[in-house]
């Protein structure tokens, strides 16, 4: 399923991670980078949880993090999070569209 994102220009890797931190699927993500990306997702979940509590809201659409290795888009999919790492912020529109199309929300 998520392998299709690798065909989008600028996408470096992607991973679908369950609520318990288990990797459901991944594409283009080398084993040596896996722990760093799982840590990034855990931190993203903490930020999202804090915002939800402080803003008194339950839903979120996506979270963009611009980190040292390049931008990362976190997108909810049920109780899972889809991480999509890409080359530069200028690619965000193309990446967002591809993610939404993949998840059936476009």
N, C-alpha and C positions, 0 to 999 in steps of 0.2 A: 504494500500500500504506500508507505512513505518513500519508497525508492523513487517514485515519480517526481518528488521534489528535487532530486539530484539533477534532473534534466533542466531545471530553471537556472538561467544564467546568473551566476554569482553565489549560488548556494554551495556552502562548503561541506556541511553535514547536517544530519537531522536525527532526532531520537524521540520516541514516544515512551514516556515514563509513567508508570502507575503511581497511585497515591502512596504506596508503601516503598517507593524508590526503585522498584524492579523495572528493568528495561524491557518493554514489550516488543519494540522493534527499533532498529537503527539502520542508517545508511550513510556511508562515507565517514563514519566516526571511528577513528583508530582506537584500539584497546587502551593505549597509553593516555588518551585524552578523556576517556570515559568517566573516571572519578572526578575530574575537574568539572565536567559538564553536569554530573549528578549533584555536585556541591552547588553549582550555579542554580540549578532547579530548586534545590532545598532553600537557598537564600531567596529566590524569587517567590516561592510559596510563603515564606515568612513575611516578605514585603506585602504581598497580596493580602494575606490574613490580617496584617496590621491595618492596611488601608480599609479593608472591609469592616473591621471592627470600629475604626474611628469615623468612617463615613456612613456607618449603619446601612451598608448595602451588601447584598449577597453575590451578585453577579459581577463578572469581569470579562472583558473581551480579549485582551492581550496585554503583554508587558514587553516593552522594548528595552533591552540593556545594551549599552554601548561599552563594551569591555575591551581590554588590551588586545585580545586576539581578533576583534571585530565585533560587529553588532550581532545580537542574539534575540530572536523573537520567541517569546513563550506564549503559547496559545492553548486555552483549555479545550479538552475534548472529553466530555463526561467528567469522570474523576481522574482522568489522566491529563498530562501536559505534553504538548508537542513542542520540542525545542528545535528551532531552525536557525542555524548559524550561517551567516552570509558575509560577503566581501566588504560592502560599504553601505552606509545609511542611504545613499542615493538609490540603492536597489530595493528599498523598503516596499514601495508600491507594488512592484512586480512580485516580490516574495509574499506579501500579504494576500494578493489576489490568488496566487498558486496555493497557499495554505487554505484559504477559504474554499477554493474550488475542491481541494482534496477532502476537506472535512464536510463538504456539502452545505456550507453556509454562504456561498457566493451566489 
